[in-house]
Amino acid sequence: MASTKAYLDYVLEQLSGLEEISYRAMMGEYILYYRGKVFGGIYDDRLLIKPVPAAVRKLPDAPMELPYEGAKEMLLAEDVDNSGLLCALVESMWEELPEVKRKKKPAAGKQS
């Protein structure tokens, strides 16, 4: 089941207290970024968060769920209605999030 744009819009509204929130649509789901780093995503209309230590501390009782088969488990953010909690959560995670991997461009002059 794909996620709805309405749910994405709701989550983005809840995160509107933070600047530099962006998203990218991917195969019917949405990858969420804060200041250029992936912090989670929307999968089947569920907000799932990367389980970095800061997120685990903020959501100690959150269940772990799979975004899709074959993926690593993520934390389910159950209290999406609590904008203050969500913004504090995402902000606290930023330092611990990995940098986004950039695709390498082929070397100039080489053809495949």
Contacts in CASP RR format, 6 or more apart in sequence:
PFRMAT RR
TARGET T0000
AUTHOR 0000-0000-0000
METHOD contacts of the structure
MODEL  1
MASTKAYLDYVLEQLSGLEEISYRAMMGEYILYYRGKVFGGIYDDRLLIK
PVPAAVRKLPDAPMELPYEGAKEMLLAEDVDNSGLLCALVESMWEELPEV
KRKKKPAAGKQS
1 44 0 8 1.000
1 45 0 8 1.000
2 28 0 8 1.000
2 29 0 8 1.000
2 44 0 8 1.000
3 28 0 8 1.000
3 29 0 8 1.000
3 30 0 8 1.000
3 42 0 8 1.000
3 43 0 8 1.000
3 44 0 8 1.000
3 45 0 8 1.000
4 45 0 8 1.000
7 42 0 8 1.000
7 45 0 8 1.000
8 23 0 8 1.000
8 30 0 8 1.000
8 42 0 8 1.000
10 80 0 8 1.000
11 32 0 8 1.000
11 42 0 8 1.000
11 47 0 8 1.000
11 80 0 8 1.000
11 86 0 8 1.000
12 21 0 8 1.000
12 23 0 8 1.000
14 80 0 8 1.000
14 81 0 8 1.000
14 82 0 8 1.000
14 83 0 8 1.000
14 86 0 8 1.000
14 87 0 8 1.000
15 21 0 8 1.000
15 83 0 8 1.000
15 86 0 8 1.000
15 87 0 8 1.000
15 90 0 8 1.000
16 83 0 8 1.000
17 83 0 8 1.000
17 87 0 8 1.000
18 34 0 8 1.000
18 87 0 8 1.000
18 90 0 8 1.000
18 91 0 8 1.000
20 33 0 8 1.000
20 34 0 8 1.000
20 35 0 8 1.000
20 36 0 8 1.000
21 32 0 8 1.000
21 33 0 8 1.000
21 34 0 8 1.000
21 90 0 8 1.000
22 32 0 8 1.000
22 33 0 8 1.000
22 36 0 8 1.000
23 30 0 8 1.000
23 31 0 8 1.000
23 32 0 8 1.000
23 33 0 8 1.000
23 41 0 8 1.000
23 42 0 8 1.000
24 30 0 8 1.000
24 31 0 8 1.000
24 33 0 8 1.000
29 41 0 8 1.000
29 42 0 8 1.000
29 43 0 8 1.000
29 44 0 8 1.000
29 67 0 8 1.000
29 68 0 8 1.000
30 41 0 8 1.000
30 42 0 8 1.000
31 38 0 8 1.000
31 40 0 8 1.000
31 41 0 8 1.000
32 38 0 8 1.000
32 39 0 8 1.000
32 40 0 8 1.000
32 41 0 8 1.000
32 42 0 8 1.000
33 39 0 8 1.000
33 100 0 8 1.000
34 90 0 8 1.000
34 91 0 8 1.000
34 93 0 8 1.000
34 94 0 8 1.000
34 97 0 8 1.000
35 94 0 8 1.000
36 100 0 8 1.000
37 94 0 8 1.000
37 97 0 8 1.000
37 98 0 8 1.000
37 99 0 8 1.000
37 100 0 8 1.000
38 50 0 8 1.000
38 97 0 8 1.000
38 98 0 8 1.000
38 100 0 8 1.000
39 49 0 8 1.000
39 50 0 8 1.000
39 90 0 8 1.000
39 93 0 8 1.000
39 94 0 8 1.000
39 97 0 8 1.000
40 47 0 8 1.000
40 48 0 8 1.000
40 49 0 8 1.000
40 50 0 8 1.000
40 74 0 8 1.000
41 47 0 8 1.000
41 48 0 8 1.000
41 49 0 8 1.000
41 67 0 8 1.000
41 74 0 8 1.000
42 48 0 8 1.000
43 67 0 8 1.000
43 68 0 8 1.000
46 65 0 8 1.000
46 76 0 8 1.000
47 76 0 8 1.000
47 77 0 8 1.000
47 80 0 8 1.000
47 86 0 8 1.000
48 65 0 8 1.000
48 67 0 8 1.000
48 74 0 8 1.000
48 75 0 8 1.000
48 76 0 8 1.000
48 77 0 8 1.000
49 55 0 8 1.000
49 59 0 8 1.000
49 62 0 8 1.000
49 74 0 8 1.000
49 75 0 8 1.000
49 76 0 8 1.000
49 77 0 8 1.000
49 89 0 8 1.000
49 93 0 8 1.000
50 74 0 8 1.000
50 75 0 8 1.000
50 93 0 8 1.000
50 97 0 8 1.000
51 64 0 8 1.000
51 73 0 8 1.000
51 74 0 8 1.000
51 75 0 8 1.000
52 93 0 8 1.000
52 96 0 8 1.000
52 97 0 8 1.000
53 96 0 8 1.000
54 89 0 8 1.000
54 92 0 8 1.000
54 93 0 8 1.000
54 95 0 8 1.000
54 96 0 8 1.000
55 75 0 8 1.000
55 89 0 8 1.000
55 92 0 8 1.000
55 93 0 8 1.000
56 75 0 8 1.000
57 92 0 8 1.000
58 85 0 8 1.000
58 88 0 8 1.000
58 89 0 8 1.000
58 92 0 8 1.000
59 75 0 8 1.000
59 77 0 8 1.000
59 89 0 8 1.000
62 75 0 8 1.000
62 76 0 8 1.000
62 77 0 8 1.000
62 78 0 8 1.000
63 75 0 8 1.000
63 76 0 8 1.000
63 78 0 8 1.000
64 73 0 8 1.000
64 74 0 8 1.000
64 75 0 8 1.000
64 76 0 8 1.000
65 73 0 8 1.000
65 74 0 8 1.000
65 75 0 8 1.000
65 76 0 8 1.000
66 72 0 8 1.000
66 73 0 8 1.000
66 74 0 8 1.000
67 74 0 8 1.000
77 86 0 8 1.000
77 89 0 8 1.000
79 85 0 8 1.000
79 86 0 8 1.000
80 86 0 8 1.000
106 112 0 8 1.000
END
